Amino acid sequence: MIAATDYDLFNTKEHEMLCHLTLKNNVDELNTLSAWVNDNIATLFKIPEKTTFKIDLVLTELISNIISYAYPIECDSKIEIKCRYWQDNIEIEIEDSGSPFNPLAAPDLVLPKTLADADIGGLGIHLVRHYIDEGNYQRKNDKNIFSMRLKI
């Protein structure tokens, strides 16, 4: 488990909890992210394994895209993740200061007709859209803010 000092947990209302994690813009942080989801979020919110898998996959895809593509040069930028749980819903917000990118506006994936026609990669945004129940993007104060909701 990630130590309590690596994330914040708040009880905001009787049946609502909020966690917060700050990551560096570095591919090594994907291990920290996965541990946070699997060891902390899943345990604290008592999330079923199937939903935990979806959350881990979606966050890993979105955060790896930010790390790989959001900044034109290597920099020490932060990625903020807030996770709120209430009434069998989990809401996650990702904030970064990289180049503007709305994952919901990316073109739909055209699936290949055969395996031989398939390219490596390119499924990430498609999986994100498939696994979330609701998504919203906004650009505010030179930051990308992507929020999503998943029903538990």
N, CA and C atoms as an extended XYZ file, in Angstrom:
456
Properties=species:S:1:pos:R:3:atomname:S:1:resname:S:1:resid:I:1 pbc="F F F"
N         0.832       -1.192        0.000 N   MET     1
C         0.000        0.000        0.000 CA  MET     1
C         0.870        1.246        0.000 C   MET     1
N         0.376        2.289       -0.651 N   ILE     2
C         1.062        3.576       -0.625 CA  ILE     2
C         0.906        4.153        0.771 C   ILE     2
N         1.946        4.740        1.281 N   ALA     3
C         1.889        5.331        2.612 CA  ALA     3
C         0.873        6.460        2.646 C   ALA     3
N         0.279        6.685        3.804 N   ALA     4
C        -0.763        7.710        3.949 CA  ALA     4
C        -0.266        9.094        3.552 C   ALA     4
N         1.020        9.341        3.614 N   THR     5
C         1.545       10.660        3.262 CA  THR     5
C         1.576       10.886        1.752 C   THR     5
N         1.375        9.815        0.948 N   ASP     6
C         1.428        9.951       -0.499 CA  ASP     6
C         0.100       10.338       -1.123 C   ASP     6
N        -0.938       10.328       -0.352 N   TYR     7
C        -2.236       10.747       -0.857 CA  TYR     7
C        -3.039       11.297        0.298 C   TYR     7
N        -4.067       12.043       -0.017 N   ASP     8
C        -4.941       12.599        0.998 CA  ASP     8
C        -6.287       11.921        0.905 C   ASP     8
N        -6.894       11.642        2.038 N   LEU     9
C        -8.230       11.066        2.088 CA  LEU     9
C        -9.091       11.977        2.947 C   LEU     9
N       -10.205       12.384        2.389 N   PHE    10
C       -11.098       13.283        3.103 CA  PHE    10
C       -12.483       12.659        3.175 C   PHE    10
N       -13.119       12.732        4.318 N   ASN    11
C       -14.543       12.414        4.437 CA  ASN    11
C       -15.255       13.751        4.310 C   ASN    11
N       -15.905       13.975        3.169 N   THR    12
C       -16.531       15.267        2.952 CA  THR    12
C       -17.982       15.301        3.401 C   THR    12
N       -18.654       14.178        3.344 N   LYS    13
C       -20.029       14.047        3.816 CA  LYS    13
C       -20.174       12.642        4.370 C   LYS    13
N       -21.323       12.349        4.917 N   GLU    14
C       -21.521       11.047        5.554 CA  GLU    14
C       -21.193        9.876        4.632 C   GLU    14
N       -21.635        9.907        3.392 N   HIS    15
C       -21.409        8.788        2.483 CA  HIS    15
C       -20.598        9.212        1.271 C   HIS    15
N       -19.670       10.123        1.458 N   GLU    16
C       -18.836       10.593        0.361 CA  GLU    16
C       -17.403       10.681        0.848 C   GLU    16
N       -16.482       10.188        0.037 N   MET    17
C       -15.072       10.254        0.383 CA  MET    17
C       -14.313       10.785       -0.816 C   MET    17
N       -13.208       11.472       -0.553 N   LEU    18
C       -12.407       12.056       -1.609 CA  LEU    18
C       -10.941       11.722       -1.374 C   LEU    18
N       -10.275       11.199       -2.405 N   CYS    19
C        -8.833       10.941       -2.364 CA  CYS    19
C        -8.155       11.818       -3.391 C   CYS    19
N        -6.907       12.116       -3.139 N   HIS    20
C        -6.139       12.979       -4.018 CA  HIS    20
C        -4.739       12.409       -4.173 C   HIS    20
N        -4.236       12.403       -5.408 N   LEU    21
C        -2.883       11.926       -5.681 CA  LEU    21
C        -2.222       12.892       -6.647 C   LEU    21
N        -0.976       13.241       -6.378 N   THR    22
C        -0.195       14.077       -7.286 CA  THR    22
C         0.938       13.231       -7.848 C   THR    22
N         1.025       13.208       -9.174 N   LEU    23
C         2.080       12.475       -9.867 CA  LEU    23
C         2.992       13.441      -10.598 C   LEU    23
N         4.246       13.030      -10.777 N   LYS    24
C         5.169       13.771      -11.626 CA  LYS    24
C         4.930       13.351      -13.067 C   LYS    24
N         5.277       14.195      -13.988 N   ASN    25
C         5.143       13.897      -15.408 CA  ASN    25
C         6.287       12.970      -15.827 C   ASN    25
N         6.210       11.711      -15.352 N   ASN    26
C         7.275       10.746      -15.564 CA  ASN    26
C         6.669        9.352      -15.661 C   ASN    26
N         7.123        8.575      -16.641 N   VAL    27
C         6.557        7.239      -16.874 CA  VAL    27
C         6.706        6.316      -15.657 C   VAL    27
N         7.708        6.530      -14.827 N   ASP    28
C         7.873        5.711      -13.618 CA  ASP    28
C         6.699        5.875      -12.654 C   ASP    28
N         5.968        6.959      -12.764 N   GLU    29
C         4.838        7.217      -11.878 CA  GLU    29
C         3.634        6.311      -12.169 C   GLU    29
N         3.632        5.626      -13.307 N   LEU    30
C         2.524        4.724      -13.624 CA  LEU    30
C         2.422        3.583      -12.606 C   LEU    30
N         3.560        3.158      -12.054 N   ASN    31
C         3.542        2.139      -10.994 CA  ASN    31
C         2.882        2.678       -9.730 C   ASN    31
N         3.182        3.926       -9.390 N   THR    32
C         2.564        4.566       -8.234 CA  THR    32
C         1.059        4.675       -8.442 C   THR    32
N         0.660        5.060       -9.645 N   LEU    33
C        -0.759        5.189       -9.974 CA  LEU    33
C        -1.484        3.857       -9.805 C   LEU    33
N        -0.933        2.810      -10.371 N   SER    34
C        -1.570        1.494      -10.293 CA  SER    34
C        -1.669        1.005       -8.844 C   SER    34
N        -0.631        1.222       -8.071 N   ALA    35
C        -0.661        0.837       -6.655 CA  ALA    35
C        -1.723        1.638       -5.906 C   ALA    35
N        -1.846        2.917       -6.219 N   TRP    36
C        -2.847        3.772       -5.573 CA  TRP    36
C        -4.246        3.251       -5.868 C   TRP    36
N        -4.508        2.907       -7.119 N   VAL    37
C        -5.830        2.400       -7.503 CA  VAL    37
C        -6.101        1.046       -6.852 C   VAL    37
N        -5.184        0.109       -7.001 N   ASN    38
C        -5.419       -1.272       -6.567 CA  ASN    38
C        -5.314       -1.470       -5.063 C   ASN    38
N        -4.385       -0.800       -4.424 N   ASP    39
C        -4.167       -1.019       -2.997 CA  ASP    39
C        -4.944       -0.054       -2.109 C   ASP    39
N        -5.227        1.123       -2.620 N   ASN    40
C        -5.854        2.135       -1.775 CA  ASN    40
C        -7.301        2.424       -2.169 C   ASN    40
N        -7.526        2.869       -3.381 N   ILE    41
C        -8.881        3.221       -3.813 CA  ILE    41
C        -9.808        2.009       -3.692 C   ILE    41
N        -9.385        0.886       -4.221 N   ALA    42
C       -10.221       -0.318       -4.187 CA  ALA    42
C       -10.528       -0.741       -2.754 C   ALA    42
N        -9.536       -0.667       -1.879 N   THR    43
C        -9.718       -1.074       -0.486 CA  THR    43
C       -10.553       -0.065        0.289 C   THR    43
N       -10.210        1.205        0.172 N   LEU    44
C       -10.913        2.239        0.936 CA  LEU    44
C       -12.387        2.332        0.571 C   LEU    44
N       -12.678        2.233       -0.727 N   PHE    45
C       -14.054        2.397       -1.191 CA  PHE    45
C       -14.777        1.062       -1.377 C   PHE    45
N       -14.072       -0.046       -1.097 N   LYS    46
C       -14.639       -1.394       -1.260 CA  LYS    46
C       -15.186       -1.595       -2.673 C   LYS    46
N       -14.342       -1.320       -3.649 N   ILE    47
C       -14.730       -1.411       -5.056 CA  ILE    47
C       -14.480       -2.835       -5.550 C   ILE    47
N       -15.438       -3.411       -6.274 N   PRO    48
C       -15.252       -4.758       -6.814 CA  PRO    48
C       -14.075       -4.826       -7.795 C   PRO    48
N       -13.517       -6.022       -7.915 N   GLU    49
C       -12.338       -6.234       -8.761 CA  GLU    49
C       -12.565       -5.795      -10.215 C   GLU    49
N       -13.731       -6.085      -10.760 N   LYS    50
C       -14.042       -5.726      -12.148 CA  LYS    50
C       -13.995       -4.209      -12.351 C   LYS    50
N       -14.551       -3.453      -11.418 N   THR    51
C       -14.540       -1.989      -11.517 CA  THR    51
C       -13.142       -1.448      -11.264 C   THR    51
N       -12.415       -2.055      -10.343 N   THR    52
C       -11.031       -1.644      -10.087 CA  THR    52
C       -10.188       -1.809      -11.347 C   THR    52
N       -10.380       -2.906      -12.061 N   PHE    53
C        -9.673       -3.131      -13.321 CA  PHE    53
C        -9.968       -1.997      -14.304 C   PHE    53
N       -11.229       -1.617      -14.437 N   LYS    54
C       -11.617       -0.544      -15.356 CA  LYS    54
C       -10.960        0.781      -14.966 C   LYS    54
N       -10.999        1.099      -13.679 N   ILE    55
C       -10.407        2.350      -13.199 CA  ILE    55
C        -8.914        2.371      -13.474 C   ILE    55
N        -8.231        1.274      -13.167 N   ASP    56
C        -6.790        1.183      -13.380 CA  ASP    56
C        -6.458        1.330      -14.865 C   ASP    56
N        -7.184        0.643      -15.722 N   LEU    57
C        -6.940        0.709      -17.160 CA  LEU    57
C        -7.168        2.113      -17.702 C   LEU    57
N        -8.280        2.718      -17.337 N   VAL    58
C        -8.618        4.055      -17.829 CA  VAL    58
C        -7.592        5.084      -17.350 C   VAL    58
N        -7.274        5.055      -16.060 N   LEU    59
C        -6.302        6.019      -15.538 CA  LEU    59
C        -4.915        5.802      -16.135 C   LEU    59
N        -4.499        4.558      -16.266 N   THR    60
C        -3.184        4.286      -16.853 CA  THR    60
C        -3.120        4.809      -18.285 C   THR    60
N        -4.167        4.589      -19.052 N   GLU    61
C        -4.205        5.076      -20.430 CA  GLU    61
C        -4.151        6.603      -20.485 C   GLU    61
N        -4.992        7.259      -19.723 N   LEU    62
C        -5.036        8.724      -19.754 CA  LEU    62
C        -3.743        9.347      -19.241 C   LEU    62
N        -3.220        8.838      -18.134 N   ILE    63
C        -1.995        9.404      -17.566 CA  ILE    63
C        -0.795        9.124      -18.472 C   ILE    63
N        -0.717        7.924      -19.056 N   SER    64
C         0.411        7.642      -19.960 CA  SER    64
C         0.344        8.535      -21.197 C   SER    64
N        -0.862        8.852      -21.684 N   ASN    65
C        -0.986        9.785      -22.804 CA  ASN    65
C        -0.521       11.186      -22.416 C   ASN    65
N        -0.858       11.619      -21.213 N   ILE    66
C        -0.395       12.936      -20.747 CA  ILE    66
C         1.126       12.946      -20.686 C   ILE    66
N         1.700       11.930      -20.081 N   ILE    67
C         3.159       11.859      -19.944 CA  ILE    67
C         3.837       11.820      -21.313 C   ILE    67
N         3.272       11.058      -22.247 N   SER    68
C         3.902       10.873      -23.555 CA  SER    68
C         3.684       12.020      -24.534 C   SER    68
N         2.518       12.677      -24.467 N   TYR    69
C         2.165       13.610      -25.538 CA  TYR    69
C         1.815       15.033      -25.123 C   TYR    69
N         1.574       15.307      -23.859 N   ALA    70
C         1.046       16.614      -23.464 CA  ALA    70
C         2.085       17.729      -23.420 C   ALA    70
N         3.338       17.360      -23.362 N   TYR    71
C         4.381       18.377      -23.214 CA  TYR    71
C         5.382       18.265      -24.357 C   TYR    71
N         5.684       19.388      -25.035 N   PRO    72
C         6.591       19.332      -26.186 CA  PRO    72
C         8.033       18.970      -25.818 C   PRO    72
N         8.428       19.249      -24.605 N   ILE    73
C         9.767       18.902      -24.119 CA  ILE    73
C         9.628       18.269      -22.737 C   ILE    73
N        10.673       17.567      -22.315 N   GLU    74
C        10.646       16.982      -20.978 CA  GLU    74
C        10.611       18.095      -19.943 C   GLU    74
N         9.714       17.975      -18.994 N   CYS    75
C         9.601       18.997      -17.958 CA  CYS    75
C         9.137       18.357      -16.665 C   CYS    75
N         9.263       19.091      -15.590 N   ASP    76
C         8.839       18.611      -14.276 CA  ASP    76
C         7.456       19.159      -13.958 C   ASP    76
N         6.462       18.667      -14.637 N   SER    77
C         5.091       19.115      -14.409 CA  SER    77
C         4.358       18.105      -13.534 C   SER    77
N         3.310       18.541      -12.897 N   LYS    78
C         2.515       17.687      -12.011 CA  LYS    78
C         1.195       17.322      -12.676 C   LYS    78
N         0.710       16.148      -12.333 N   ILE    79
C        -0.598       15.681      -12.759 CA  ILE    79
C        -1.392       15.416      -11.486 C   ILE    79
N        -2.518       16.097      -11.361 N   GLU    80
C        -3.354       15.974      -10.166 CA  GLU    80
C        -4.523       15.045      -10.462 C   GLU    80
N        -4.784       14.127       -9.544 N   ILE    81
C        -5.912       13.210       -9.687 CA  ILE    81
C        -6.739       13.280       -8.410 C   ILE    81
N        -8.026       13.531       -8.581 N   LYS    82
C        -8.959       13.527       -7.452 CA  LYS    82
C        -9.977       12.430       -7.712 C   LYS    82
N       -10.279       11.706       -6.677 N   CYS    83
C       -11.196       10.583       -6.785 CA  CYS    83
C       -12.254       10.734       -5.703 C   CYS    83
N       -13.496       10.779       -6.111 N   ARG    84
C       -14.596       10.970       -5.166 CA  ARG    84
C       -15.537        9.771       -5.259 C   ARG    84
N       -15.936        9.250       -4.123 N   TYR    85
C       -16.843        8.111       -4.065 CA  TYR    85
C       -18.109        8.523       -3.330 C   TYR    85
N       -19.247        8.220       -3.922 N   TRP    86
C       -20.526        8.476       -3.279 CA  TRP    86
C       -21.601        7.616       -3.935 C   TRP    86
N       -22.492        7.102       -3.148 N   GLN    87
C       -23.660        6.347       -3.587 CA  GLN    87
C       -23.383        5.432       -4.789 C   GLN    87
N       -22.424        4.551       -4.658 N   ASP    88
C       -22.078        3.580       -5.704 CA  ASP    88
C       -21.602        4.205       -7.009 C   ASP    88
N       -21.035        5.378       -6.923 N   ASN    89
C       -20.411        6.035       -8.065 CA  ASN    89
C       -19.004        6.435       -7.683 C   ASN    89
N       -18.132        6.379       -8.644 N   ILE    90
C       -16.794        6.902       -8.432 CA  ILE    90
C       -16.562        7.949       -9.512 C   ILE    90
N       -16.151        9.116       -9.092 N   GLU    91
C       -15.887       10.224      -10.002 CA  GLU    91
C       -14.409       10.565       -9.900 C   GLU    91
N       -13.759       10.649      -11.034 N   ILE    92
C       -12.324       10.900      -11.066 CA  ILE    92
C       -12.067       12.121      -11.928 C   ILE    92
N       -11.217       13.010      -11.435 N   GLU    93
C       -10.839       14.206      -12.181 CA  GLU    93
C        -9.327       14.225      -12.342 C   GLU    93
N        -8.882       14.452      -13.569 N   ILE    94
C        -7.457       14.542      -13.877 CA  ILE    94
C        -7.183       15.955      -14.368 C   ILE    94
N        -6.159       16.573      -13.814 N   GLU    95
C        -5.796       17.938      -14.201 CA  GLU    95
C        -4.311       17.983      -14.538 C   GLU    95
N        -3.998       18.564      -15.711 N   ASP    96
C        -2.601       18.748      -16.106 CA  ASP    96
C        -2.470       20.058      -16.867 C   ASP    96
N        -1.253       20.545      -16.977 N   SER    97
C        -1.001       21.813      -17.660 CA  SER    97
C        -0.366       21.614      -19.031 C   SER    97
N        -0.556       20.445      -19.620 N   GLY    98
C        -0.003       20.146      -20.937 CA  GLY    98
C        -0.803       20.787      -22.061 C   GLY    98
N        -0.447       20.434      -23.283 N   SER    99
C        -1.153       20.924      -24.459 CA  SER    99
C        -2.621       20.536      -24.376 C   SER    99
N        -3.503       21.400      -24.899 N   PRO   100
C        -4.929       21.059      -24.866 CA  PRO   100
C        -5.217       19.753      -25.599 C   PRO   100
N        -5.986       18.888      -24.955 N   PHE   101
C        -6.422       17.649      -25.596 CA  PHE   101
C        -7.686       17.146      -24.920 C   PHE   101
N        -8.722       16.979      -25.729 N   ASN   102
C        -9.994       16.454      -25.252 CA  ASN   102
C       -10.136       15.017      -25.736 C   ASN   102
N        -9.986       14.030      -24.852 N   PRO   103
C       -10.084       12.639      -25.282 CA  PRO   103
C       -11.459       12.275      -25.843 C   PRO   103
N       -12.473       13.031      -25.469 N   LEU   104
C       -13.825       12.750      -25.956 CA  LEU   104
C       -14.035       13.245      -27.385 C   LEU   104
N       -13.176       14.162      -27.845 N   ALA   105
C       -13.312       14.714      -29.195 CA  ALA   105
C       -12.436       13.981      -30.215 C   ALA   105
N       -11.607       13.060      -29.750 N   ALA   106
C       -10.754       12.295      -30.676 CA  ALA   106
C       -11.648       11.482      -31.611 C   ALA   106
N       -11.221       11.271      -32.848 N   PRO   107
C       -12.048       10.512      -33.796 CA  PRO   107
C       -12.316        9.093      -33.288 C   PRO   107
N       -13.480        8.583      -33.650 N   ASP   108
C       -13.825        7.212      -33.296 CA  ASP   108
C       -12.870        6.240      -33.970 C   ASP   108
N       -12.596        5.164      -33.277 N   LEU   109
C       -11.722        4.127      -33.799 CA  LEU   109
C       -12.465        3.304      -34.846 C   LEU   109
N       -11.837        3.099      -35.972 N   VAL   110
C       -12.378        2.196      -36.979 CA  VAL   110
C       -11.642        0.874      -36.797 C   VAL   110
N       -12.384       -0.139      -36.372 N   LEU   111
C       -11.768       -1.437      -36.107 CA  LEU   111
C       -11.368       -2.112      -37.417 C   LEU   111
N       -10.193       -2.744      -37.444 N   PRO   112
C        -9.745       -3.429      -38.662 CA  PRO   112
C       -10.612       -4.653      -38.957 C   PRO   112
N       -10.681       -5.013      -40.221 N   LYS   113
C       -11.483       -6.178      -40.615 CA  LYS   113
C       -10.773       -7.491      -40.309 C   LYS   113
N        -9.438       -7.466      -40.327 N   THR   114
C        -8.660       -8.670      -40.023 CA  THR   114
C        -7.535       -8.305      -39.075 C   THR   114
N        -6.973       -9.300      -38.436 N   LEU   115
C        -5.838       -9.094      -37.540 CA  LEU   115
C        -4.636       -8.561      -38.310 C   LEU   115
N        -4.472       -8.994      -39.539 N   ALA   116
C        -3.363       -8.531      -40.377 CA  ALA   116
C        -3.466       -7.036      -40.674 C   ALA   116
N        -4.692       -6.490      -40.681 N   ASP   117
C        -4.903       -5.062      -40.943 CA  ASP   117
C        -4.733       -4.207      -39.692 C   ASP   117
N        -4.620       -4.827      -38.541 N   ALA   118
C        -4.574       -4.092      -37.274 CA  ALA   118
C        -3.210       -3.454      -37.054 C   ALA   118
N        -3.246       -2.225      -36.569 N   ASP   119
C        -2.028       -1.528      -36.156 CA  ASP   119
C        -1.799       -1.786      -34.671 C   ASP   119
N        -0.555       -1.666      -34.243 N   ILE   120
C        -0.238       -1.774      -32.823 CA  ILE   120
C        -0.623       -0.461      -32.167 C   ILE   120
N        -1.307       -0.548      -31.049 N   GLY   121
C        -1.691        0.652      -30.315 CA  GLY   121
C        -2.951        1.289      -30.871 C   GLY   121
N        -3.276        2.460      -30.327 N   GLY   122
C        -4.415        3.212      -30.817 CA  GLY   122
C        -5.754        2.850      -30.214 C   GLY   122
N        -5.774        1.905      -29.277 N   LEU   123
C        -7.041        1.490      -28.676 CA  LEU   123
C        -7.368        2.221      -27.373 C   LEU   123
N        -6.412        2.955      -26.840 N   GLY   124
C        -6.565        3.541      -25.510 CA  GLY   124
C        -7.774        4.428      -25.333 C   GLY   124
N        -7.929        5.420      -26.175 N   ILE   125
C        -9.059        6.344      -26.048 CA  ILE   125
C       -10.371        5.594      -26.261 C   ILE   125
N       -10.358        4.633      -27.178 N   HIS   126
C       -11.545        3.804      -27.413 CA  HIS   126
C       -11.927        3.057      -26.127 C   HIS   126
N       -10.957        2.488      -25.430 N   LEU   127
C       -11.228        1.776      -24.179 CA  LEU   127
C       -11.729        2.723      -23.090 C   LEU   127
N       -11.133        3.914      -23.016 N   VAL   128
C       -11.584        4.904      -22.036 CA  VAL   128
C       -13.064        5.199      -22.249 C   VAL   128
N       -13.436        5.504      -23.487 N   ARG   129
C       -14.840        5.804      -23.793 CA  ARG   129
C       -15.756        4.620      -23.470 C   ARG   129
N       -15.266        3.413      -23.704 N   HIS   130
C       -16.063        2.208      -23.481 CA  HIS   130
C       -16.304        1.948      -21.991 C   HIS   130
N       -15.304        2.210      -21.165 N   TYR   131
C       -15.385        1.848      -19.758 CA  TYR   131
C       -16.017        2.902      -18.852 C   TYR   131
N       -16.018        4.158      -19.258 N   ILE   132
C       -16.608        5.172      -18.379 CA  ILE   132
C       -18.093        5.328      -18.680 C   ILE   132
N       -18.840        5.725      -17.673 N   ASP   133
C       -20.271        5.950      -17.849 CA  ASP   133
C       -20.557        7.385      -18.294 C   ASP   133
N       -19.678        8.278      -17.929 N   GLU   134
C       -19.865        9.690      -18.262 CA  GLU   134
C       -18.507       10.366      -18.266 C   GLU   134
N       -18.285       11.287      -19.194 N   GLY   135
C       -17.023       12.012      -19.244 CA  GLY   135
C       -17.249       13.467      -19.594 C   GLY   135
N       -16.340       14.317      -19.147 N   ASN   136
C       -16.424       15.743      -19.420 CA  ASN   136
C       -15.010       16.313      -19.511 C   ASN   136
N       -14.800       17.174      -20.489 N   TYR   137
C       -13.500       17.826      -20.647 CA  TYR   137
C       -13.714       19.331      -20.660 C   TYR   137
N       -12.779       20.042      -20.029 N   GLN   138
C       -12.749       21.498      -20.147 CA  GLN   138
C       -11.314       21.985      -20.071 C   GLN   138
N       -11.063       23.087      -20.703 N   ARG   139
C        -9.764       23.754      -20.637 CA  ARG   139
C        -9.995       25.008      -19.816 C   ARG   139
N        -9.333       25.095      -18.676 N   LYS   140
C        -9.562       26.201      -17.760 CA  LYS   140
C        -8.240       26.629      -17.144 C   LYS   140
N        -7.951       27.918      -17.193 N   ASN   141
C        -6.710       28.465      -16.624 CA  ASN   141
C        -5.483       27.733      -17.157 C   ASN   141
N        -5.434       27.501      -18.474 N   ASP   142
C        -4.328       26.815      -19.146 CA  ASP   142
C        -4.115       25.388      -18.638 C   ASP   142
N        -5.180       24.752      -18.197 N   LYS   143
C        -5.095       23.370      -17.718 CA  LYS   143
C        -6.162       22.525      -18.392 C   LYS   143
N        -5.800       21.270      -18.653 N   ASN   144
C        -6.767       20.271      -19.094 CA  ASN   144
C        -7.414       19.701      -17.848 C   ASN   144
N        -8.727       19.639      -17.846 N   ILE   145
C        -9.454       19.041      -16.725 CA  ILE   145
C       -10.419       18.021      -17.337 C   ILE   145
N       -10.120       16.761      -17.095 N   PHE   146
C       -10.966       15.679      -17.593 CA  PHE   146
C       -11.591       14.987      -16.398 C   PHE   146
N       -12.913       14.931      -16.379 N   SER   147
C       -13.600       14.236      -15.293 CA  SER   147
C       -14.428       13.104      -15.883 C   SER   147
N       -14.543       12.051      -15.102 N   MET   148
C       -15.305       10.893      -15.548 CA  MET   148
C       -16.012       10.272      -14.359 C   MET   148
N       -17.084        9.552      -14.674 N   ARG   149
C       -17.837        8.853      -13.639 CA  ARG   149
C       -18.010        7.408      -14.065 C   ARG   149
N       -17.846        6.523      -13.095 N   LEU   150
C       -18.088        5.104      -13.306 CA  LEU   150
C       -19.050        4.630      -12.237 C   LEU   150
N       -20.032        3.893      -12.633 N   LYS   151
C       -20.974        3.289      -11.700 CA  LYS   151
C       -20.335        2.040      -11.129 C   LYS   151
N       -20.417        1.865       -9.825 N   ILE   152
C       -19.823        0.707       -9.165 CA  ILE   152
C       -20.764       -0.482       -9.301 C   ILE   152
